[in-house]
Amino acid sequence: MPEAPFVHLAGLKRYFDVSPPWLVRAIEGKPRQIVRAVDGIDISIAKGETFSLVGESGCGKSTVARLVVGLYPPTAGKIEFDGHDMSVRRNQNDMSALRRRMQMIFQDPFASLNPRWRVFDIIAEPIRAFGLSSDKADLEKRVGDLLRQVRLTPADGRKYPHEFSGGQRQRISIARALASEPEFLVCDEPTSALDVSVQAQILNLMMDLQRRLRLTYLFISHNLAVVYHISTRVGVMYLGRLVEVAPTDSLFRRPKHPYTRMLLDTIPDLEMTGRQRAPMAGEVPSPINPPTGCTFHPRCPFANDRCKAEVPELLASEDGMVACHAIEERRLGVEERSYGEKPSA
């Protein structure tokens, strides 16, 4: 019997009402405007793995992250964490015990830390909130240990965030996320605001922490090189839906969905294989008024009449899943590609 997923999203949707005030709509005769930020996705994440979501800006990746940690309530669908349905009402103690086990690392280390608090208090706040320390000495020890885990020193706890570089601030954010002793971290583009050399340091730190603390990651990024480095499996999102899910090596070696291929064609051909590549064409349509059928069809060179009329289902394909009529009908072949060797974790 297969092991139950540690985190499971089923039919998850999140719509935002961005309509003008009702009086303006009444005068101008306009209907409500609904943004379908996340439009029904299913994801299963096994304990200990890193599942990455990739896609262009506006595809709904960050909305999924906020839904998972409870910053947004879902419009529809279900979120299960370690077998617990997160929509079920619980008493405060039970909900706190569940919330403690998942934390989030935000994209911007310059905006996610309180500039008026010392680093010690920033990291100590989750420990105090969840009642994890017995006294002041224990609290100081815990904060010192967390700072050492992210390769800072306990003396750094006396400083303010503005005294640190961007990479050091992100280390502080990671220490704060680890303060509640979580098992699952949602990482919303944690390296996108950092220099490339600093990105590598933060990624190596996160992979080391994952091994030592047995963490599970949901990793959000638009940087394919970062995703290739850290992921176990990858989900590709387009306009609120998953279009392909596959193990990292398989997705980079044998991408199936035309959108995945377009994304991967933006990676520099460092081995100079001379492979043909198609530049990214067009823009992501408005989620307020998405195209009919497959939402990617206006940009897809392989689209036919069925693609324009019928929404493709996410179906099993080899060792992954893909939502594409051209793949289902075998109109589009899959060729082996080379993007270099995946670094060992």
N, C-alpha and C positions, 0 to 999 in steps of 0.2 A: 504494500500500500504506500503510495507516494506521500512524502511529508507535507503537511499543510503549510501554505505560505505564511511567512512571518507578517508581511503586510499585503493586504489584498484590497484593490479598488475594483468595484463592480458597477458598471453603468454610470460612472461618475459624471455629473454635469454641474456647471455653474454658469448661470446667465446673469447679466447685469442690465438693469433698466436705465438707459441713458436718454430717456425721452425728455423733451422740453416740458415745462409746467403745463398742466392740463388746460389752462386758459389759452395759452399760446397754441396748443394743439387744436383746441376748439375753433379758434379764430382762423387758423391757417388750414384747418381740415387735414391735419397730418396724423397718422397712426402712431402708436407707441414704437419706440426703437429699442430693440433688445440685442445686446452683444452676447453671442454664444461663445464665451471665452473657452470653456471646456464643454464638449458636446458629446459626451458618452464614451468614456475610455475604461478599459479593463487592464489592470496591471497586477501581477503577482511577483512579490519580491521574497526570495528565500533568505533565511537567516545567514548573515555573514557575507552576503554578496553586495556588489555595488551596481545598482541599476541606474543608468543615465537616461535622461530625456534630452533630446536635441531638436533643434529646429530654428527657423528664422525668428527674429523679434516679432512678438504679437501672436505667436502660435498657441499660447496658453500654458507654457512650461511653468512659469512662476506662479500662475494661478493654481496649478496642481499642487505645487509645494505648499502654498498657503492653505489649501483645502485639507491636505494631509495632517498638518499640525494644528488645525482648528482655528486659524485666523479668519477663514471664511466658512460659513455654513454651506453645504452643497445644496443646489437646487433640486437635484435628484441623485439617486445612486447610493452606494454604501461604501464605507471605509471600515475595514477590519484590521485590527492590530493585535497580533498574537492570539487570534481567535475571538477577540472582543469587538463587538459592533460599537463603534464610537458614537453612533447616533442614539444609543439607548441611554435613558436618564439614569444617573447614579447619584449616590450621596457624595458630598464634597470630598470625603477621604478617599473613596474608591476612584473618583475621577482624578484626583491629585496624584494618586499612586500610578495611574496609567499615564498621565501627562508627563510625569517625571521621567518616564522611560523613553520619551522622544523629545528631541530638541532640534533647533534650527540654526544654521549658520547663514547670515545674510550676506548679500552681495557687496555692499559698500561698508568697509570697515571705518570710514570716516564719518558715516551717518548713524551707524548702529550702536555706537558707544556713547554713553552720557558724558559730555565734555566737562561737567561739573563734579563728577565723581572720580575719586582715585581708583586706580586699577584694582586694588585690593577689594574695595566695596563693590565694584562691578562684578567681579568673580564670586564674591561672597554672597551676593544677593540670592541666587538660586539655592545655595546651601541653607541660608536662613529661611527662605520661603518654604522649602520642603522639610525643614526641621532635621537636617542631616548631621548637624554638629552638636556635641554635648556641652561644650563650653567654649570660652574665648580661645584658649590654647589649642583646642582641637580644630577650631575654625582657622586659625593662623597656619596650622600645619597643613590642613587640606588645601588652602589657597596656595601655600608655598609649593606643595607637591604638584598642583595643577600647573603652576607657572613653569616648574622644571620640566613637566611632561611636554610642554610646547616650546621648550628650549629657551626660556627666559629665566630670570633669577627671582627669588623671593623679594629682593630689594626693589625690583621693578614695581611691586605692588604699591609703593609709596608715591609713584608718579601719576601724572594725568595723561589721558590719551594723546593730547597734542604733542607730548614729548617723544612720541614714537613714530617710526616710519610706517608706511602702509602695510608692509608685510608683517611688522611687529604687531600692529593693531589687529590684523586678522588672526594672529596667534592668540591674542587676548580674547578675541571673539570665540575661537575654538576652545580655549580654556573655560570660558563662561559656559559654553554649550556642554562641556564635559562635567561641569560642577555638580549636576544633579545625578551623575552616574547613569547616563542614558544607555540604551542598547541600539537605538535607531536615530540617525542624524539625517535631517533634510538639509542639503547644501545647495543654496540658491546662487549659482554662479559665484562661488567664493573666491575665485582667482581673477575674475574679469577686470577688476579695478587695479590690478597689480602689474608691475613690470614682468616681462617674460622670465627673467632670471629668478625673480621672487616667486613667480607662479610655480616653478619647478620645486623650490624649497617647500612651499606650502603643500603641494601635492604629495611629495615624499613624506612629509610629516603626517599627513592624513592617512596615507597607506600604512605607515608604521604604527600609528595609533589603532588603525583597524585590526591589524594583526595582533597587537598586544592586548587590546581591550575587547576583541571579538565584536566589533561594531558592524552594523548594517547601514548602508548609505543609499539614499535617493539623491542622485547628483544631477543638478540642472545646469546645462551649459549650452552655449552656441559655438564653443571652440572645439572643433573636432579632434585636434591634436591632444587636448586635455582629456577628452572623453576616451580616446584610444589608449591613453596612458593608464587610466585609473579604473575603467569599467570592466565588469563581468558580462553584463548584457546591456543592450542599448535599445531604447524606444525612440522612433522618429515621429515627431508630431507635426501636423500641418493643419492650421485653422481649427484647432480644438479637438482634433481626432488623431489617433495613432494610425500611421500608414504602414509602419513596419516595425517588427520587434525581432531581435536575433542576438545570439552571442556576439561579443565584440569582434573576434577574429572573423567569424562568418560574415558579419555585416560589412566589414571593411574589405574583405577579400571578394565576396560575391554579393554585392548589393542588388536587390531585386526591384524595389519600387523606383520609378523614374525620378521621383523627388529625392530619394536617398542618393541616387547616382549623381544628380545635379549638385547636391551638397558636397559629396566626396570629390567631385571634379574641381572644387575650389582648393583642395589640398595640393601644395606644390609637388611636382614630380621629381623628387630628389634623386631617384635612381635613374632618371632620364631614360625611361623605357620607351618614350615616344608614343604613349597611348593617346588615342583621340579623346578629346574632352569637349563638352558643350558648356559654354558659359551660362551662369544663372540668368534666366530670362524672365522678364515681367516682375510684378510685385505681388505680395500676399493680398488677396481680395479683402474687402471689408467684412468683418465677422457679423456686422449688422445685416448685411444682405449678401450672404455667401452664394456662390454659383450652385446651380442645380446639379444633381448627380454627384460624381466625384468632384470635390471642390478644387482639385488640382488640374482639372481638364483644360482650363484656359491657357495653362503654361506647359502642358504636356504634348510633346511631339507625337505620341503614340495614341492619342485620344480618338475614339470613334463615337458613333451616335449613342451606344449603350453607356459610355462613360459620361456623356452629357445628361443622361436621364436617370440613371440608376446609381444609388449610393453603394459602393463596394463594401463587402463584409471583410473583416479581418480573419483570414483563413490560414490554416496551417500550410506551410511551404518548407519542405526539407526540415532544417533544424530550427526554424523560426516561424513567424507569421507575417503575412503581407495582405494589404487591402488594395488590390489592383485587378481590374478586369483583364488587362493585357497579359498579366502573369497567369491568371486563372485560365484564360483561353489559349495560352501558349503562343500568343502573338509576339511576345517579347522574350527573347532569350536571355540567359544569364551567363556572363563571361567572367573568367577569373581576372582579378586585378591585383596590383601590388602597391602597397603603401608603406613598405618597410617592415621591419620586425617589431612586434609589440614588446615594449619593455617588460621585464619580469617584475612581478609585484613584490 
